[in-house]
């Protein structure tokens, strides 16, 4: 079993989890192919993490399954936007941590 981690990604964890659940349990090669044509920021980031996990396992992507793809919440960058009459409203910029584990088909 091999894994890869990407932390502090400027991406909402709610949006990333939609893609992570779609990929979980798929063959690694099929997952990379399907993410290539998914028009989503999270798809490009998660595909890079899966490719890194495949490279860490030192085997072909055909022989691997994405056993777990987890997206955790990271710290939130807090900014403010000036509003009328000298007031301000908050802006939350969420980050996330992405963990991917791949394992061989025989296991």
C-alpha positions in Angstrom: 0.0 0.0 0.0 1.3 3.4 -1.0 0.0 6.8 -0.2 0.4 10.5 -1.1 -0.6 13.7 0.8 -1.2 17.2 -0.3 -1.8 19.8 2.4 -3.0 23.4 2.5 -4.7 23.4 -0.9 -6.7 26.5 -1.6 -9.8 24.5 -2.4 -13.1 24.0 -0.5 -13.2 20.6 1.1 -16.9 20.3 0.3 -16.2 20.6 -3.4 -13.2 18.3 -3.3 -15.1 15.6 -1.5 -17.6 15.3 -4.4 -14.7 14.3 -6.7 -13.0 12.1 -4.0 -16.1 9.9 -3.5 -16.4 9.5 -7.3 -12.8 8.1 -7.6 -12.7 5.9 -4.5 -12.6 2.2 -5.3 -11.7 2.7 -9.0 -8.7 1.4 -10.8 -6.0 4.0 -10.6 -5.5 4.2 -14.4 -9.3 4.6 -15.0 -9.5 7.2 -12.2 -6.7 9.3 -13.8 -8.4 9.0 -17.2 -11.8 10.1 -15.9 -10.4 13.0 -13.9 -8.6 14.3 -17.0 -12.0 15.1 -18.6 -13.8 16.4 -15.4 -14.2 20.2 -15.6 -13.4 20.9 -12.0 -10.5 22.5 -10.1 -10.6 19.6 -7.6 -10.3 17.0 -10.4 -7.0 18.4 -11.5 -5.6 18.5 -8.0 -6.8 15.1 -7.0 -5.4 13.5 -10.2 -2.0 14.9 -9.4 -2.2 13.3 -5.9 -3.2 10.0 -7.3 -0.4 10.1 -9.8 2.0 10.8 -6.9 0.6 7.8 -5.0 1.1 5.6 -8.0 4.7 6.8 -8.4 5.3 6.1 -4.7 4.1 2.5 -5.1 6.6 1.8 -7.9 4.2 -0.4 -9.8 2.0 0.2 -12.9 -1.3 2.1 -12.6 -3.1 -0.8 -14.2 -2.4 -3.0 -11.2 -3.5 -0.5 -8.5 -6.8 0.4 -6.9 -7.6 3.7 -5.2 -8.4 2.2 -1.8 -9.1 5.5 0.0 -9.3 9.1 -1.1 -9.9 11.4 1.9 -10.3 15.2 2.0 -10.0 16.9 5.4 -10.6 20.5 6.3 -7.6 22.7 6.7 -7.2 26.2 8.2 -9.5 29.0 6.9 -7.9 32.2 5.6 -10.0 35.0 6.9 -10.2 38.2 4.9 -12.6 41.2 4.9 -14.2 43.3 2.2 -15.0 46.9 2.8 -18.7 47.7 2.7 -20.9 50.8 2.8 -20.7 53.4 5.6 -17.3 52.2 6.9 -18.4 48.7 7.8 -16.8 45.4 6.6 -18.0 41.9 5.8 -16.0 38.7 6.3 -14.7 36.5 3.5 -13.7 32.9 4.3 -11.1 31.2 2.1 -11.1 27.5 3.0 -8.2 25.2 2.5 -8.1 21.4 2.5 -5.8 18.4 3.0 -6.0 15.6 0.5 -4.9 12.0 1.3 -4.8 9.2 -1.3 -3.9 5.6 -0.7 -3.5 3.0 -3.5 -3.1 -0.7 -3.1 -2.4 -3.6 -5.5 -5.3 -5.7 -6.9 -4.0 -8.9 -5.3 -4.4 -7.4 -1.8 
